[in-house]
Amino acid sequence: MSHPSTFTTPGVRQFAEEIDAERQRQLAKFGDQHHPDGTGNKSQQEYADHKRRWCEAAFGSGYGTWADILAEEVAEVEAERDPAKLRAELLQVAAVCAAWVADIDSRTTADHVCNSIMARGEMDEPLGYLICGMCGKRKSEAQR
Ligand SMILES: [Mg+2]
């Protein structure tokens, strides 16, 4: 498969180069891997519906995060059985990762006003306190 010699989206070249380096580390550690997809069962499809509704609600309430977006996209991967559609969903996950990395790289700790998002743990369980969505610092004044 051919690939473009130039990247049009800011940050994507660096992202691709870093992915290439990580793939080399994976190949060195695990070798060439082949596994079943393990996707597309009914519970995975129901979970994808749940994560889509979760993400819509999060952004609808003004508290959406990159983690919400990525979780929705990963759930869509897990829900897909058709190989061509599964491949397309995996590329969407990679594109979200590229966008998230670019956003992180665009930040400096000094140039933002902290916002508030609910800190979450395993299975998106609220942890009972707020953190800044930009720098990740705990907002002690906003503890619940
Ligand atoms: Mg998707």
Residues whose N, C-alpha, C, O or C-beta is under 5 A from the ligand:
A	BS01	MG	E73 E76 E89 Q92
